[in-house]
């Protein structure tokens, strides 16, 4: 008597059903012809493991060339920043519904090319847009300051009637019963939520890949990571599938996707943007005793960050129990205005390393280029910041705090459907023992020590504006990562971003330029003294026997900007000052290059 074949794990049937649901929510008339979808667009199952099949293809132009978007829809999705688009809607030159349809269609195209979505919300978005148009026709006024603005959010945010799967089969087909506070806040401002976006399984990886939706791909180069854990947000913003995306950040999950796509990422201080209403794979309440993740925007300019945060920050305390009173204004003391007081320059520090992982040559090079550009600005003073010894201890402490619940809650979810860990997490994640209260006290005490030590970084010896022997640092520039945008599943050294969550410093990403031929340095190896195991792994992303450096060509090179805790508006201003200086430098170079060709 033959034995019956073993039944498949439950997660497989759930994943097939969930993917079919996603596909069904993309209208047939918005489907791409196969000729536009590059070869190697593997099935969702294959995309997890068969990463060698992807070619270095850029799909950013497909929305313009495929014929699905009209000339007006291309104009709507490409020609305005947030303030400009809101102005067109408020003046009645554009309707909320035609704007919404253009972005929904573009988001559908992005999904077919990159797998960036988990929940297309096109039907409900278009219905809301119709209601906003009716309100405008009836009253002659917008519903709120973000009336008609298409926004996407990371899959983790609850929306009533919609799944928040976190990429886990065990959470599929269990829709939320109420909105996360941030969703209610955005809706109250008149925004339209058009989609939820893809994330890594367990939110503990920096490649956005899971068994439900497969791997999210980078539209600039499908061999490179889209980042995580807000990777789908980064893709959708980069492809103009929404105006602004909201992600979350506990290890770098806003700043890293921004780096991977040449965007602006803004990680605020804890309490500035409502974070509640999310199931993030930990025992509820864990964040209050370990490290609290924050929510924040990914955008295409500093102006767009300003346009969103100036509406969200002052209202956050009305919606989130985890928020504090705030205004979108500087928390810094006003500068002296007396005639006999010399005008103080804006002082920017250069922090070149975290002390544990040495930046690879192109990262050190681009940071130096930014510093040199800023030095040429007469209103800016640039100083070097010695790497604080305490900074090197941050990542180890982050690891200890983030594993405080032992991972049991997450492992229970995975095991309930027989879901395996994605390959990158195998060997990196396992069930452990929860920390005792005494152990948590010890970790938090060490955190306080590090916070005290790191405060010293914001002043250096020198002549201060008030005549003191110390100079105040207004902002710091620092790498986002010690390596370029890496290949799939090869991201390394998260300490360059996670340390600032531990310290609760606002931190943002600014794109600088593209990786060029001159950055390859093919005749040189990086052979300085290895600092440790993390540093050794980082060098595998550069050494010629472990990577073909040509893969980095034309990928974005970015920097990170840091500000002391709770000075969130000052972070925006610092990012804007630095970004303007960089853009002015590029314009000068472009004019010289054009003149030389004449």
LINURJO-V277723 format. One record per run of one state. SS is the DSSP state (H for helix, E for strand, C for the rest). FROM is the first residue (numbers start at 0). LEN is the number of residues. If there is no record, write none. Layout:
ss->{SS SS}
from->{FROM FROM}
len->{LEN LEN}
This chain:
ss->{C H C H C H C H C H C H C H C H C H C E C H C E C E C E C H C E C H C E C H C E C E C E C H C E C H C E C E C H C E C H C E C H C E C H C H C H E C E C E C E C H C E C H C H C H C E C H C}
from->{0 9 24 27 30 33 36 43 49 50 53 61 65 70 78 81 90 95 114 116 120 121 139 149 154 156 157 159 160 168 171 175 176 180 188 191 197 200 203 208 210 213 215 223 224 230 238 243 249 254 261 263 267 277 278 285 289 293 299 301 319 345 350 360 375 379 384 390 402 407 416 436 458 461 469 472 474 478 486 487 494 502 506 514 516 519 532 539 548 552 555 562 567 597}
len->{9 15 3 3 3 3 7 6 1 3 8 4 5 8 3 9 5 19 2 4 1 18 10 5 2 1 2 1 8 3 4 1 4 8 3 6 3 3 5 2 3 2 8 1 6 8 5 6 5 7 2 4 10 1 7 4 4 6 2 18 26 5 10 15 4 5 6 12 5 9 20 22 3 8 3 2 4 8 1 7 8 4 8 2 3 13 7 9 4 3 7 5 30 1}
